[in-house]
Amino acid sequence: MSKVEEPKATQRAQMIQGASSFSFVTMAALLMFVGGCTSEGERKAADHVFTHGKIYTVDSQGSVAQALATRGHEILYVGTNEGVEDFLGANTEIWNLEGRLVLPGLHDTHIHPEGIVEPEVCDLESEARSLTTLVTFLKDCLDRYPIEKGDWFIVPQWAFSLGNQPSSQYPTIRTALDAVSTEHKIILMGNDGHHAAVNSATLSEARNAKKNKVGLSANTLQSDFVEYTELIGVDESGEPNGAVSESAIALFGATNLWTPVPISETIEGVAEILASRGITSIIDAMASRENLDAYKSLESSGKMTFRVRAAQFEGYYVPKSERPGLKEIPEQLATWRKQRKEFSGSRLIKADSVKVFADGVLEGNPLAQPPTLPNAASLKPFKQPVFRFDEATQAVEVVSYVDPQSQACQSLEPHMKASYSSADLAHFIEQYGHHPSQCVESRGVLEFDEDYLKTYIAALYREGFSIHVHTIGDRAVRVAVDSLEAARVEYGESSVPHGLAHAQLIHPTDQKRIGEMGLFVVFTHGWSSPEREYMMTVVPFIDQISSETKTLYRENNYYMQNAYPARSIQTYGGVVLAGSDAPVEMRDPAPFLHMEQAITRGLEGSPDTPPLNTSESLDIESIIEAYTINGAIAMSHSEELGSIEVGKTADFIVLDQDVINLAKTERTQQISETQVLLTVFDGEVVFNRGIKPTQH
């Protein structure tokens, strides 16, 4: 990766560095025009006055104030304790913050709100379990949640990339789920929404493009479902091993896969959770019609305590044969335009964005034999590592790599790369030490045809929608950036923001292009972790490593250099955002955990584990901006929100500890423990953990 210049300290950073001394005389001078533009006769008494705080305004100067006043949904004053006294009235509530930190309301710019409320169902809660303990847990669930024989048993939050260690009794996830039940159709939904695990009863339900139930087997994988081969895990004999991903999850006809409980039943709980985490604005990253109806109902009830930009999308869990193509684009646009118009009069809901899926995910499965490759779109073919799993130590290591251009692979009969007799298989593995299917080269898959993606993105751009593209692999990023750049050339500069979500791996060339184009990138900063078990599902397929753990973390590994390159995107001029992607990995949006990880990029409690490329770390000011003013820019409301300034809408939060001071005094690892004490939304207190106001 080419080196980029160290970013110069921003004005915000420079000013906040001295904030601990609180030179409020200086602050008063800086802010005097803010509260002093109105004559005393014209001033109105505030509804709320907040004093004795450390108010980090996130304005263009990085100003820090002591006090602020609000009336209705507007901020009246930002400045000193003395200055705010002019806004006191007979009914003003006064909140003494006792030195606590105040930030603008947080923006989670990639979240799936329907999944953040824990449902009353069997839930794996993203906990890593071996296949043996998984069987025990699920059997207990069937006892606690009785399900009729023959019905679906759908279990959310399966940790697909952690745990799942096989055993001689349960060599595959399929055998484990068959041990749970052969009389129920079991689906474990991965905690990323892109993976699933199924038993034999579910595999038998698979329907082909003609809607005929033919089942998923080694034979039908080479006929009816040949286009799904990169999305379905197999065992040594070529039979499905129970692991499926992306559109293959839709082959079985199950419904309610993403969330077992409709959002209409949990929407008030969604609002409560967001308020308790200090989140006052969100981008719903896959907003269905059902989600829009839930928001509309919540707004009508007067209980909506967050703003939402809906990135509209329908039909993720559908077979490939039912996914839209070029011919369906006009119909898609008509739907999005109609919904945009429907919500054009709402203060809190915007349906003016559209979600586009470019690819899937970057995790492979080193525990499968043969290993399942990642399916994200990659610029280069994925490597073919040969793994060894030690059942006694539960450790996985790389023992060698397969060269698809080797004599062994070149001499392989074409049919043996996909199907083979047991005798042929045994002979090949004995002779060459790897499975014949590892002679196949793969660069992953795009979720949709590239022509469709480019045409669709251009059409959305022309129609004035904010485009929100799911990208994981570097080829998906390249296609998305190419598409947005082509649309800009054809239609000119856009009046709305566009960008990428996740962007787990970005080629250095595209990092610079993203900056030059001023695109936003929503990073889920909590994922920039070097946890070994997870790294083993990704890095060996991208970089050639050995059995030595240190090679997993080599600084010159392509993954280590280009994974979640937040600092580079910022330096090149891109807009860095923060999105939890909850309930992916965990239901809690946990903004302060993500803030901490954006700064450390390390593994808490494991100081010997190298961090994930600290040159891409953000400073505390930058990650706060990602959650506040940058999020407001991405949601097209930075004139009203994203900073604490006079005339802006009163969305702000009070914290129980000073995250800025923690970062500046080498206590960054305490940031994740931060709790919100007070959330003010639209000028009203919508969450309070016990702070009491007084009357003037």
C-alpha positions in Angstrom: 0.0 0.0 0.0 1.4 3.4 -0.9 2.1 5.6 2.0 -0.1 8.6 2.6 0.9 11.8 4.3 0.1 12.0 8.0 -3.1 14.1 8.2 -2.5 17.5 9.7 -4.1 18.2 13.1 -7.6 19.6 12.5 -8.7 22.8 14.1 -11.0 20.7 16.2 -8.1 18.5 17.4 -5.9 21.5 18.1 -8.6 23.2 20.1 -9.7 20.2 22.1 -6.1 19.4 23.1 -6.3 22.3 25.5 -9.8 21.8 26.5 -9.0 20.1 29.8 -7.9 23.5 31.1 -11.2 25.0 30.0 -10.3 28.5 29.0 -13.9 29.5 29.0 -13.0 33.2 28.7 -11.6 32.3 25.3 -14.6 30.2 24.5 -16.9 33.0 25.4 -15.1 35.2 22.9 -15.3 32.6 20.2 -19.0 32.0 20.9 -20.1 35.6 21.7 -21.7 36.2 18.4 -23.7 32.9 18.8 -25.7 34.0 21.8 -25.4 37.7 21.4 -27.1 38.3 18.1 -30.5 38.9 19.7 -31.2 42.0 21.8 -32.3 41.5 25.4 -35.8 42.7 24.6 -36.1 40.1 21.9 -34.8 37.2 23.9 -37.2 34.5 24.9 -37.0 32.4 28.0 -35.6 28.9 27.3 -37.5 25.7 28.0 -34.2 24.1 29.1 -30.9 25.4 30.2 -27.8 23.2 30.6 -25.0 24.6 32.7 -21.5 23.6 34.0 -20.9 21.1 31.2 -18.1 20.3 28.8 -20.0 20.9 25.6 -18.0 19.7 22.6 -19.9 21.5 19.9 -18.3 19.8 16.8 -18.7 23.2 15.0 -16.1 24.3 12.4 -13.8 25.6 15.1 -14.0 22.7 17.4 -15.4 25.0 20.1 -16.0 23.8 23.7 -18.7 25.6 25.7 -20.0 25.5 29.3 -23.7 26.0 28.8 -26.5 25.9 26.2 -30.2 26.8 26.1 -33.1 25.4 24.1 -36.6 26.4 23.3 -38.9 24.1 21.4 -36.8 22.1 19.1 -34.2 24.8 18.6 -30.9 25.7 20.2 -31.0 29.3 21.5 -27.6 29.8 23.0 -24.2 28.1 23.3 -21.6 29.7 25.5 -20.7 30.4 29.1 -22.6 29.8 32.4 -22.9 33.5 32.8 -24.2 34.2 29.3 -26.9 31.6 29.5 -28.5 33.3 32.5 -30.1 35.8 30.1 -32.3 32.9 28.8 -33.8 31.9 32.2 -37.5 32.3 32.7 -40.0 31.4 35.4 -40.6 28.0 33.9 -37.1 27.2 32.6 -35.7 23.8 33.7 -32.1 24.1 34.7 -29.8 21.1 34.3 -26.5 21.2 36.2 -24.2 18.9 34.2 -21.5 18.9 36.8 -18.7 19.0 34.3 -20.0 16.1 32.2 -19.3 15.8 28.5 -22.0 16.8 26.0 -21.9 15.7 22.3 -24.3 16.2 19.4 -26.8 13.4 19.0 -25.2 10.4 17.4 -25.8 9.2 13.8 -25.7 5.5 13.2 -25.5 5.5 9.4 -25.8 1.8 8.7 -28.2 -0.2 11.0 -31.0 -2.7 10.7 -33.3 -1.4 13.4 -35.8 -4.3 13.1 -33.1 -6.6 14.6 -31.9 -4.7 17.6 -34.7 -5.8 19.9 -34.1 -9.2 21.3 -37.1 -11.5 20.4 -38.7 -14.1 22.6 -37.4 -17.0 20.6 -34.5 -19.4 20.7 -31.6 -17.1 20.1 -27.9 -18.0 19.7 -26.9 -14.5 20.7 -23.7 -14.6 18.6 -22.0 -16.8 21.1 -19.3 -19.0 19.8 -20.1 -22.7 20.3 -18.5 -25.9 19.1 -20.8 -28.2 17.1 -21.1 -30.4 20.2 -22.3 -27.7 22.5 -24.5 -26.3 19.7 -26.4 -29.5 19.5 -27.0 -29.5 23.2 -28.2 -25.8 23.1 -30.6 -26.4 20.2 -32.1 -29.5 21.7 -32.8 -27.6 24.9 -34.4 -24.9 22.8 -36.8 -27.4 21.2 -37.8 -28.4 24.7 -38.4 -24.8 25.7 -40.1 -23.7 22.5 -42.2 -26.6 21.3 -42.5 -26.7 17.5 -44.7 -29.0 15.6 -43.0 -31.8 13.7 -42.5 -30.8 10.0 -42.4 -27.0 10.9 -39.6 -24.6 10.5 -37.2 -24.1 13.4 -35.4 -20.8 12.6 -32.8 -19.7 15.1 -31.2 -16.2 14.8 -27.7 -14.9 15.6 -25.6 -17.9 14.7 -21.9 -17.0 15.1 -20.9 -18.4 11.7 -17.3 -17.3 11.9 -16.5 -18.2 15.5 -16.7 -21.6 17.1 -18.4 -24.4 15.1 -15.4 -26.7 15.7 -16.2 -30.2 14.3 -15.7 -33.5 16.0 -15.6 -37.1 15.0 -19.2 -37.3 16.0 -20.2 -34.1 14.2 -17.8 -33.5 11.3 -20.1 -30.9 9.6 -22.8 -28.4 10.7 -25.3 -30.6 8.7 -24.6 -33.7 10.8 -24.8 -31.6 14.0 -28.2 -30.2 13.0 -29.5 -33.6 12.0 -28.6 -34.7 15.5 -30.8 -32.0 16.9 -33.8 -33.1 14.8 -34.6 -34.8 11.5 -38.3 -34.0 12.0 -38.0 -30.2 11.9 -36.7 -28.0 9.1 -33.8 -26.2 10.8 -32.2 -23.0 9.7 -29.6 -21.2 11.8 -29.4 -17.6 10.5 -25.9 -16.2 10.6 -25.5 -13.1 12.7 -24.4 -11.2 9.6 -27.5 -12.0 7.6 -25.4 -13.5 4.8 -24.8 -17.0 6.1 -27.0 -19.8 7.3 -26.8 -23.4 8.4 -29.4 -26.1 7.6 -30.1 -29.7 8.3 -31.0 -32.5 5.9 -34.8 -31.9 6.2 -34.3 -28.3 5.1 -31.9 -29.3 2.2 -34.7 -31.6 0.9 -37.0 -28.5 0.5 -34.8 -26.8 -2.1 -36.8 -25.8 -5.2 -35.3 -25.1 -8.6 -36.0 -22.2 -11.0 -39.2 -24.0 -12.2 -40.4 -24.2 -8.5 -40.0 -28.0 -8.5 -38.9 -29.4 -5.2 -35.8 -31.4 -6.1 -33.7 -31.0 -3.0 -30.1 -29.9 -2.6 -27.6 -32.6 -3.2 -24.3 -33.3 -5.0 -26.3 -34.2 -8.1 -28.6 -31.1 -8.1 -25.6 -28.9 -7.4 -24.3 -29.9 -10.8 -27.6 -29.4 -12.5 -30.5 -27.4 -11.1 -28.3 -25.3 -8.7 -25.1 -25.1 -10.6 -25.1 -21.2 -10.4 -25.1 -21.5 -6.6 -22.0 -23.6 -6.3 -19.9 -20.7 -4.8 -22.6 -20.1 -2.2 -23.0 -23.7 -0.8 -20.5 -25.5 1.3 -19.8 -29.2 0.5 -18.1 -32.1 2.3 -15.3 -34.3 0.9 -17.8 -36.3 -1.2 -19.3 -33.2 -2.7 -22.6 -33.4 -0.7 -23.9 -30.1 0.9 -22.3 -29.8 4.3 -25.2 -27.6 5.6 -23.5 -24.2 5.1 -25.3 -21.9 2.7 -25.0 -18.2 2.0 -26.6 -15.2 0.2 -29.3 -16.1 -2.3 -28.9 -19.8 -1.7 -30.6 -19.2 1.7 -33.8 -18.5 -0.2 -33.9 -21.9 -2.0 -35.9 -23.6 0.8 -39.0 -21.4 0.9 -38.7 -20.3 4.5 -40.0 -16.9 5.5 -39.2 -14.4 8.3 -35.5 -15.2 8.0 -34.0 -11.9 8.9 -36.2 -11.2 11.9 -38.6 -13.7 13.5 -40.8 -10.9 14.9 -42.3 -8.1 12.7 -40.9 -4.6 13.2 -44.5 -3.4 13.7 -44.4 -5.2 17.1 -41.0 -4.0 18.2 -40.8 -0.4 16.8 -41.3 1.3 20.2 -38.6 -0.9 21.6 -36.3 0.2 18.8 -36.9 3.8 19.7 -36.2 3.1 23.4 -32.9 1.3 22.6 -31.7 4.0 20.2 -32.4 6.8 22.7 -30.6 4.9 25.5 -27.5 4.7 23.3 -27.6 8.4 22.3 -28.5 7.7 18.7 -30.9 10.3 17.4 -30.5 9.7 13.6 -30.1 6.5 11.6 -29.8 5.2 8.1 -31.9 2.1 7.8 -29.6 0.1 5.6 -32.3 -2.2 4.1 -35.6 -0.5 4.5 -38.5 -2.6 3.4 -42.1 -1.4 3.0 -42.8 -3.0 6.3 -40.2 -0.9 7.9 -41.5 2.3 6.3 -45.0 1.5 7.6 -43.6 1.0 11.1 -41.9 4.4 11.0 -45.0 6.1 9.8 -47.0 4.6 12.6 -44.4 5.6 15.2 -44.3 9.1 13.9 -48.1 9.4 14.0 -48.2 8.2 17.6 -45.8 11.0 18.6 -43.3 8.4 20.0 -40.7 8.7 17.4 -37.4 9.8 19.0 -35.0 9.4 16.0 -34.7 10.5 12.4 -34.3 8.0 9.7 -33.1 8.0 6.1 -34.5 4.9 4.6 -32.2 3.1 2.1 -35.0 1.3 0.3 -34.6 -2.3 -0.6 -36.9 -5.3 -1.2 -36.3 -9.0 -1.6 -32.9 -9.9 -0.4 -33.8 -13.5 0.4 -35.0 -14.5 -3.0 -33.6 -17.0 -5.4 -31.4 -15.7 -8.2 -34.1 -16.5 -10.8 -36.4 -14.0 -9.0 -33.9 -11.2 -8.6 -34.4 -8.0 -10.7 -32.4 -7.5 -13.9 -32.2 -4.7 -16.5 -35.8 -5.0 -17.5 -37.0 -4.5 -13.9 -35.2 -1.2 -13.3 -38.0 1.1 -14.4 -40.4 -0.7 -12.1 -37.9 -0.5 -9.2 -37.5 3.3 -9.8 -41.3 3.8 -9.9 -41.6 2.1 -6.5 -38.8 4.2 -4.9 -40.1 7.4 -6.4 -43.6 6.7 -5.0 -42.3 6.1 -1.5 -40.0 9.1 -1.7 -43.0 11.3 -2.5 -45.1 9.6 0.2 -42.7 10.7 2.9 -41.7 14.0 1.5 -43.8 15.9 4.1 -42.4 14.1 7.1 -40.0 15.8 9.5 -38.5 12.6 10.7 -38.6 10.1 7.8 -36.9 10.4 4.5 -37.3 7.7 1.9 -34.9 9.2 -0.6 -32.1 6.7 -0.5 -31.7 3.2 -2.1 -29.6 0.3 -1.0 -27.6 -1.6 -3.6 -25.8 -4.9 -2.9 -22.6 -5.3 -4.8 -21.3 -8.5 -3.2 -21.5 -10.7 -0.2 -18.9 -11.4 2.5 -15.2 -12.1 2.9 -15.2 -15.0 5.4 -14.3 -18.5 4.2 -14.6 -21.6 6.3 -11.3 -23.2 7.3 -13.1 -25.9 9.3 -14.8 -27.4 6.2 -13.2 -30.1 4.2 -12.6 -28.9 1.5 -12.4 -25.3 2.8 -15.3 -23.1 1.7 -13.9 -20.0 -0.1 -15.1 -16.4 0.6 -17.8 -15.3 -1.8 -17.1 -11.5 -1.8 -16.0 -10.1 -5.1 -12.2 -10.1 -5.2 -9.8 -8.4 -7.7 -7.5 -11.5 -7.6 -8.4 -15.1 -7.3 -8.7 -16.3 -3.7 -5.9 -18.5 -2.5 -6.6 -22.2 -1.8 -5.1 -23.0 1.7 -5.0 -26.5 3.1 -5.9 -26.4 6.8 -5.3 -28.8 9.7 -7.7 -28.8 12.6 -6.5 -30.3 15.9 -9.6 -31.6 17.7 -7.7 -31.8 21.0 -6.5 -28.2 21.0 -9.3 -26.9 18.8 -6.7 -25.0 16.8 -6.7 -24.4 13.1 -3.5 -23.8 11.1 -2.4 -23.6 7.5 -0.2 -26.5 6.4 0.2 -25.7 2.6 -1.4 -24.0 -0.4 -2.8 -25.5 -3.6 -1.6 -24.1 -6.9 -4.4 -24.4 -9.4 -1.8 -24.2 -12.1 0.2 -27.1 -10.7 0.7 -30.3 -12.7 -1.7 -32.1 -10.3 -4.5 -29.7 -11.0 -3.8 -29.4 -14.7 -3.9 -33.1 -15.1 -7.2 -33.4 -13.2 -10.1 -34.5 -15.3 -12.5 -31.6 -15.7 -15.4 -33.4 -14.0 -13.4 -34.1 -10.9 -13.3 -30.4 -10.0 -17.0 -30.7 -9.2 -18.0 -34.3 -8.8 -16.0 -37.5 -8.3 -16.3 -41.1 -7.1 -15.1 -42.0 -3.7 -12.3 -44.1 -5.2 -11.1 -41.2 -7.4 -11.3 -38.8 -4.4 -9.3 -41.1 -2.1 -6.6 -41.7 -4.7 -6.2 -38.0 -5.5 -6.0 -36.9 -1.9 -3.5 -39.6 -1.0 -1.4 -38.7 -4.0 -1.5 -34.9 -3.8 -2.5 -34.1 -0.2 -5.5 -31.8 -1.0 -9.1 -32.0 -2.3 -9.6 -31.8 -6.1 -12.1 -29.0 -5.8 -9.3 -26.8 -4.5 -8.0 -26.8 -8.1 -10.7 -24.3 -8.9 -9.9 -20.6 -9.1 -12.6 -18.2 -7.8 -12.7 -14.4 -7.5 -16.0 -14.5 -5.6 -19.3 -13.3 -7.0 -21.1 -10.0 -7.5 -24.6 -10.1 -6.0 -25.9 -8.8 -9.3 -24.6 -8.8 -12.9 -22.1 -6.0 -13.4 -24.1 -4.4 -16.3 -27.2 -4.3 -14.0 -25.2 -2.7 -11.2 -23.8 0.0 -13.4 -27.1 0.7 -15.1 -29.1 0.7 -11.9 -26.7 3.0 -10.1 -26.7 5.4 -13.0 -30.5 5.4 -13.0 -30.7 6.1 -9.3 -28.1 8.9 -9.6 -30.1 10.5 -12.4 -33.3 10.3 -10.3 -31.6 12.1 -7.3 -31.6 9.2 -4.8 -28.8 8.9 -2.3 -27.0 5.6 -3.2 -25.9 3.3 -0.4 -23.8 0.4 -1.8 -22.9 -2.7 0.2 -19.3 -3.5 -0.7 -17.0 -6.0 1.0 -14.4 -7.2 -1.4 -12.0 -4.9 -3.3 -13.6 -5.9 -6.7 -17.0 -4.9 -5.4 -15.6 -1.6 -4.3 -14.0 -1.1 -7.7 -17.3 -1.8 -9.5 -19.2 0.6 -7.2 -16.7 3.4 -7.5 -16.6 2.9 -11.3 -20.4 3.0 -11.5 -20.7 6.2 -9.4 -17.9 7.9 -11.3 -19.5 7.0 -14.7 -22.9 8.3 -13.4 -21.2 11.6 -12.3 -19.5 12.0 -15.7 -22.9 11.4 -17.5 -25.1 13.5 -15.2 -22.9 16.0 -13.5 -22.3 16.7 -9.8 -25.0 15.3 -7.5 -26.9 17.3 -4.9 -27.1 14.3 -2.6 -24.4 12.2 -1.0 -23.4 8.8 -2.2 -21.1 6.1 -0.8 -20.2 2.7 0.3 -21.0 0.6 3.3 -18.5 -1.7 5.0 -15.7 -1.6 2.5 -13.7 -4.2 4.3 -11.0 -4.3 1.7 -10.2 -1.4 -0.6 -7.4 -1.4 -3.1 -5.0 1.6 -2.6 -6.0 3.0 -6.0 -9.6 3.1 -5.0 -8.9 4.6 -1.6 -7.6 7.6 -3.4 -10.4 7.7 -5.9 -13.0 7.6 -3.1 -11.4 10.6 -1.6 -11.2 12.5 -4.8 -14.8 11.9 -5.5 -15.8 12.9 -1.9 -17.8 9.7 -1.4 -18.9 8.6 2.1 -17.7 5.3 3.5 -19.6 3.8 6.4 -17.2 1.7 8.4 -18.4 -0.6 11.2 -15.4 0.3 13.2 -15.9 -2.5 15.7 -14.9 -5.0 13.0 -11.4 -3.6 12.7 -10.2 -6.2 15.2 -7.3 -8.7 14.8 -9.0 -11.6 16.6 -7.2 -14.7 15.5 -10.1 -17.0 15.0 -11.8 -14.5 12.7 -8.6 -13.6 10.9 -8.2 -17.3 10.0 -11.5 -17.2 8.1 -10.2 -14.4 5.9 -6.5 -13.8 5.7 -5.3 -17.2 4.5 -7.5 -16.9 1.4 -6.0 -13.5 0.5 -2.3 -13.7 1.7 -0.1 -16.7 1.8 0.7 -17.5 5.4 2.3 -20.4 7.3 1.5 -22.3 10.4 3.3 -19.5 12.4 0.7 -17.2 13.9 3.0 -14.1 13.3 2.6 -14.5 9.5 -1.1 -13.9 10.0 -0.2 -10.3 11.1 2.6 -9.4 8.8 2.6 -5.7 8.1 3.0 -6.3 4.3 0.0 -8.6 4.0 -2.4 -7.1 1.6 -5.2 -7.6 4.1 -3.3 -6.0 6.9 -2.6 -2.9 4.8 -6.0 -2.4 3.2 -8.6 -3.7 5.6 -11.0 -0.9 6.8 -8.6 1.9 5.7 -10.4 4.7 7.6 -7.5 7.1 8.0 -6.5 6.8 4.4 -10.1 7.5 3.2 -10.2 10.6 5.5 -6.8 11.8 4.4 -7.7 11.5 0.7 -10.9 13.5 1.2 -13.6 10.9 1.7 -16.2 11.3 4.4 -15.7 8.7 7.1 -18.9 7.6 8.8 -19.9 5.1 11.6 -22.5 2.4 11.3 -23.0 -0.4 13.7 -24.7 -2.7 11.2 -26.6 -4.0 14.3 -27.8 -6.7 14.8 -24.9 -8.1 12.8 -22.5 -9.6 15.2 -24.5 -8.2 18.1 -27.9 -6.5 18.6 -26.6 -3.6 20.6 -25.5 -0.6 18.4 -22.9 0.1 21.0 -21.5 3.4 19.6 -18.8 3.8 22.2 -17.5 0.3 21.6 -17.1 1.2 18.0 -15.5 4.5 18.9 -12.9 2.7 21.0 -12.1 0.2 18.3 -11.7 2.9 15.7 -8.9 4.3 17.8 -7.2 1.2 19.0 -7.8 -1.4 16.2 -6.5 -3.9 18.7 -7.9 -6.9 20.7 -8.9 -6.0 24.2 -7.3 -8.1 26.8 -4.7 -9.4 24.4 -1.8 -7.0 24.3 0.4 -9.5 22.5 -1.9 -9.6 19.5 -0.8 -7.1 16.9 -3.4 -4.4 16.1 -5.0 -4.3 12.7 -2.8 -1.7 11.0 -2.6 1.2 13.4 -1.8 3.6 10.6 -5.5 3.4 9.8 -6.6 4.4 13.3 -8.7 7.4 13.8 -8.2 10.0 16.6 -11.0 10.7 19.0 -12.0 13.9 17.2 -12.4 12.1 13.9 -14.5 9.3 15.2 -16.8 11.8 17.0 -17.1 13.6 13.7 -18.0 10.3 12.0 -20.9 9.9 14.5 -22.0 13.5 14.4 -21.4 16.1 11.7 -20.2 13.6 9.0 -23.3 11.5 9.7 -25.4 14.6 9.3 -23.8 15.3 6.0 -24.5 11.8 4.8 -28.2 12.3 5.8 -28.4 15.6 4.1 -29.4 17.5 7.2 -26.1 19.1 8.3 -27.6 22.5 8.2 -29.9 21.5 11.1 -28.1 18.8 12.9 -24.7 17.2 13.6 -23.2 20.0 15.8 -24.4 22.1 18.7 -24.9 25.5 17.3 -27.4 28.3 17.7 -30.3 27.8 15.3 -29.8 24.1 14.9 -32.1 21.5 16.1 -31.6 20.5 19.7 -30.3 16.9 19.5 -27.6 16.2 22.0 -26.5 13.7 24.6 -24.8 13.8 28.1 -22.3 11.1 28.9 -21.2 9.6 32.2 -17.5 10.0 31.3 -15.4 12.2 29.1 -14.4 10.0 26.1 -12.1 12.8 24.8 -10.1 12.9 28.0 -9.9 9.1 28.1 -8.4 9.1 24.6 -6.0 11.9 25.4 -4.8 10.3 28.6 -4.1 6.7 27.3 -7.3 5.3 28.8 -8.9 4.6 25.4 -9.9 1.1 26.4 -12.4 2.6 28.9 -14.4 4.4 26.2 -16.5 1.3 25.5 -17.8 1.4 29.1 -19.4 4.8 28.5 -23.1 5.2 29.2 -25.5 7.8 28.1 -27.1 9.7 31.0 -29.4 12.0 29.0 -30.6 12.1 25.4 -32.3 15.2 24.1 -34.1 14.8 20.8 -35.9 17.7 19.0 -35.5 19.7 22.2 -37.2 17.1 24.5 -35.6 14.8 27.0 -36.3 11.3 25.6 -34.0 9.3 27.8 -32.8 10.0 31.3 -30.7 7.8 33.5 -31.3 9.8 36.6 -30.2 13.4 36.1 -32.7 15.8 37.8 -33.3 19.3 36.7 -34.3 22.2 39.0 -36.9 25.0 38.3 -35.6 28.5 38.0 
